[in-house]
Amino acid sequence: MNNFDMDFKQLEETSELLKALAHPVRLCIVRGLIGNGPCNVSNMHSCLNLPQSTVSQHVSKLKSAGIIKGERKGTEIIYEISDSRIKKLVECIF
């Protein structure tokens, strides 16, 4: 394996992270988590003024991409940023 192969794998992983962020709602969720700290889907739903099911679908995509993680606290799941690269990227953009 040469350096190009290793670099290409890293580029693919980074590309997948960027694809997951490339939607206004998901970018808004991530920006909100960075600016306001961890929160649950109900809180995101009220801030975004979107159906809770829509917010949940976007949270699921962010979670699958490894951008956010959730921790169960009682009956709710609190989400937070799990990838520091995303925090730095979004902070640079805004």
N, C-alpha and C positions, 0 to 999 in steps of 0.2 A: 504494500500500500504506500503510495507516495503522498506528499503533502497536499497535492490538489484534491485527492480523494477525501482526506480528513477535513480540509477546509470546506469542501462541497457538502459534506454531511452537516457541518455546523451551519452552513448557509441554508440548507434545507430546513433545519430546526428553527432557525431564526425566521425564515419565511413563513413557517406555520404559525408562529407567534404573531407575526404581523397580520396574517390573514384573519386570525381570530379577533384581532383588534379593529379590523377594517370595516366596522359597522358603527354608525353613530350611537346606537343604544349601548353597545358593548363598550365603546370608548367612554361614554358618559358614566357607565357603571364603574369602570376602572378609575376614572378620574375622581368620581365621588368617593370611592374607597380610599384613594390616596389622600384626598383632601379632608375627609370627614372621619376616617377610620372605619373599623369593621362594623358591619350591620347585616340585617336579615333582608330577605326578599320583600317582606311587607313594607319595610322602610324604603327600599329602593322603588317599589311600586308607587308609593305615595309621592315620592320626589319626581319620578319620571312621568306620572300621569298616563301610564299604560296599563293594560290588563295584567294582572299578576301572572297569568299563564305565559304571556309574552316575555315578561321580565325573567321568569323561571327558565324559559328556553335559552335566553341569552346567557344567563348565569351558568347553565349547563355547558354551553359551548366554551365559555371562559374557563370553567373548571376542567373540562376535558383537555383543553390546551395547556393546562398547568399554570395558568396565569393567576387564578385565585384558588383558594382552598376554603373549605367550610368546616366549622367545629360545632358539634351539637351541644346546645346548652338548654336542657329541659326539652321543651317541645319545638324549639326553633333551631335553625342553623345560622350561625354567624359567619359571614364571609369576609375574607381579607385577602390582600395581595400576597401571593406566594412566590413570585419571581421578582427579585430585586432589579433585574434588567428592565422589566416593564415599567417599574416605578421611575427609573432614571429616564427611560425613553419618553414616557408621557410628560414628565416634568420638563424635559427639553422642548417638547412640542408646544406646551402651554406656558 
